[in-house]
Amino acid sequence: MDVLEAIRSRHSVRVFKSKPIERETLLSILEAALQAPSWTNSQPWEVFVAGGDPLERLRQGYAERFAAGATPQPDIPGVPGWPPAVQQRVAALMAARSSLLGLDLSNPEDKKVFAAPNYRFFGAPIVAFLCLDRSLSGWPLFDLGSFATTLMLAAQEFGVASVPAFSLAVYPDLVRSELSIPDHLALALGVALGYPDDTALLNTFRSTRRDLEDVVRFRGV
């Protein structure tokens, strides 16, 4: 698979098969992700990969907290409010995905049904939890995003699907305890990895992208 094909074919999968990823494949994906660029070659990422029983315990713990209405306590806060143009895209995405599933997000029960799979890690057999030193902010988060993108594109080469999700990082105390993550590291993001369930309706969904003319401004080109 060439790079452009990987970029164009990758999309966020939200229903995974239970089929495990072979360790050799997983190591190849992670080795490739280590080639991600970073400011002054700082390579600030620290990665904790969970599968098997540890991941199942985390999955259960997350699901129980979500069901109990526990307040998320992420190490790195989410976005408190989007600018209007961005909010329109967010709202359009949520409306399209919920409509596909026949759910009404103005209904509290439907909203729970819609969100619940996030807290079961979408059924993925592997989750890579990405961390940064707590002393780092600003640009190193961009570097971590570069690592995450490289990781997901490398996975695509092996037919392994992915979804990066803020929801995977909202109960960092559980992850820290289960995976022995040192206190000086902040949990920034989780990337679920696995093989897509092609029979799942939700996996037929594709989000839209802005037009080039709407994003890029040329001068002297």
C-alpha positions in Angstrom: 0.0 0.0 0.0 1.5 3.4 -0.9 1.2 6.4 1.3 -1.6 8.2 -0.5 -3.7 5.0 -0.5 -3.1 4.6 3.2 -4.1 8.2 3.9 -7.3 8.0 1.7 -8.4 4.6 2.8 -7.9 5.0 6.6 -11.0 6.0 8.5 -12.1 5.8 12.2 -13.6 2.3 12.9 -15.9 2.1 15.9 -16.8 -1.6 15.8 -13.9 -4.1 15.9 -13.7 -7.8 15.7 -12.4 -9.7 18.7 -9.7 -11.2 16.4 -6.3 -10.5 18.0 -3.4 -8.7 16.3 -0.4 -10.9 16.0 2.5 -9.6 18.2 4.8 -9.5 15.2 2.3 -7.3 13.3 1.9 -5.0 16.3 5.6 -4.6 16.7 6.0 -3.7 13.1 3.3 -1.0 13.4 4.9 0.4 16.5 8.4 0.3 15.0 7.1 2.3 12.0 5.4 4.8 14.3 8.8 5.6 15.9 9.8 7.3 12.7 7.4 10.2 13.4 9.0 13.6 13.3 9.3 15.7 16.4 10.7 19.1 17.4 14.5 18.9 17.7 14.1 15.1 17.6 12.7 15.3 21.2 10.5 12.2 20.7 8.4 13.1 23.7 6.0 10.2 23.4 5.7 7.4 25.9 3.4 4.5 24.8 1.6 1.9 26.9 0.0 -0.9 24.9 -2.8 -2.9 26.5 -4.4 -6.1 25.4 -5.7 -9.4 26.8 -6.7 -9.4 30.5 -5.3 -5.9 31.4 -7.4 -4.4 28.6 -10.5 -6.3 29.6 -10.2 -5.0 33.2 -9.8 -1.5 31.9 -12.8 -2.0 29.5 -14.9 -3.2 32.4 -13.8 -0.3 34.7 -14.5 2.3 32.0 -17.9 0.8 31.2 -18.9 0.7 34.9 -17.9 4.3 35.5 -19.7 5.5 32.4 -22.9 3.6 33.5 -22.6 5.2 36.9 -22.3 8.6 35.4 -18.8 9.2 36.7 -17.4 12.6 35.8 -14.4 12.3 33.4 -11.1 13.4 34.9 -8.7 13.6 31.9 -5.1 14.6 32.5 -5.3 16.9 29.5 -8.7 18.7 29.4 -11.0 18.5 26.4 -12.2 21.5 24.4 -14.5 23.7 26.6 -16.1 25.3 23.5 -15.6 25.3 19.7 -15.5 28.3 17.4 -18.9 28.6 15.5 -17.5 27.2 12.2 -15.9 24.2 14.0 -19.0 23.6 16.1 -21.1 23.3 12.9 -18.9 20.5 11.7 -18.9 18.7 15.0 -22.7 19.0 15.2 -23.1 17.7 11.6 -20.9 14.7 12.4 -22.8 13.8 15.5 -26.2 14.2 13.7 -25.1 12.1 10.8 -23.7 9.2 12.9 -26.7 9.2 15.3 -29.2 9.3 12.4 -27.5 6.3 10.8 -28.1 4.4 14.1 -31.7 5.7 14.5 -30.8 7.6 17.7 -32.0 11.0 18.8 -29.2 12.7 20.8 -31.8 15.0 22.4 -33.1 11.9 24.2 -30.8 11.2 27.3 -31.2 7.4 26.9 -30.3 7.5 23.2 -27.4 9.7 24.0 -26.1 7.0 26.5 -26.6 4.3 23.9 -24.6 6.4 21.4 -21.7 7.0 23.7 -21.5 3.7 25.5 -19.3 1.9 22.9 -16.6 4.5 23.4 -16.2 3.3 27.0 -15.9 -0.3 25.9 -13.1 0.8 23.6 -15.2 -0.1 20.6 -14.5 -3.8 21.2 -10.9 -3.3 20.1 -8.4 -6.0 21.1 -5.5 -3.5 21.5 -5.4 0.1 22.8 -2.2 2.2 22.7 -2.3 4.8 25.4 -0.1 7.8 24.5 1.5 9.8 27.2 3.7 12.9 27.7 5.7 14.2 30.6 3.5 16.5 32.6 6.0 19.3 32.3 5.4 19.5 28.6 2.7 21.5 26.9 2.1 23.2 23.6 4.3 22.0 20.8 5.0 18.5 22.2 1.2 17.8 21.9 1.6 18.4 18.2 4.5 15.9 18.2 2.3 13.4 19.9 -0.3 13.9 17.3 2.3 13.3 14.6 3.2 10.0 16.3 -0.5 9.0 16.5 -1.0 9.7 12.8 2.1 7.7 11.8 0.9 4.9 14.0 -2.5 4.7 12.4 -1.1 5.0 8.8 1.4 2.2 9.6 -1.5 0.1 10.9 -3.3 0.6 7.6 -0.5 -1.1 5.8 -1.3 -4.3 7.8 -5.0 -4.1 7.4 -5.4 -3.0 11.0 -8.0 -0.4 11.6 -7.9 2.4 14.1 -9.7 5.1 16.0 -8.1 7.9 18.1 -10.4 8.8 20.9 -10.4 11.3 23.8 -12.9 9.0 25.6 -10.1 6.4 26.0 -8.2 8.8 28.2 -11.0 10.2 30.5 -10.3 7.9 33.5 -6.5 8.1 33.6 -6.4 6.7 37.2 -7.7 3.4 36.0 -5.2 3.2 33.2 -2.3 4.4 35.4 -3.0 1.7 38.0 -3.5 -1.1 35.5 -0.5 -0.3 33.3 1.9 1.0 35.9 2.2 4.4 34.3 4.4 6.7 36.4 2.7 9.8 38.0 5.0 12.2 36.1 3.4 11.1 32.8 0.0 12.6 31.6 -2.3 10.3 29.6 -3.1 12.3 26.5 -4.9 9.9 24.1 -5.9 6.4 23.4 -5.7 4.8 20.0 -7.8 1.6 19.5 -6.4 -0.9 17.1 -7.9 -4.0 15.6 -9.7 -5.6 12.6 -12.9 -3.9 11.5 -16.3 -5.7 11.7 -17.5 -5.1 8.2 -21.0 -6.3 9.1 -21.5 -3.3 11.5 -23.7 -0.5 10.2 -21.6 2.1 12.0 -18.5 1.1 10.1 -20.2 2.1 6.8 -20.1 5.7 8.0 -17.6 8.1 6.4 -17.2 11.7 7.7 -16.8 14.5 5.2 -13.7 16.7 4.6 -13.5 20.4 3.9 -12.7 21.4 0.3 -9.2 22.4 -0.5 -10.4 25.9 -1.5 -11.9 26.3 2.0 -8.8 25.4 3.8 -5.7 26.5 1.8 -4.8 30.1 0.9 -2.2 30.5 -1.9 0.1 33.4 -2.4 2.8 33.4 -5.1 2.0 29.8 -6.0 
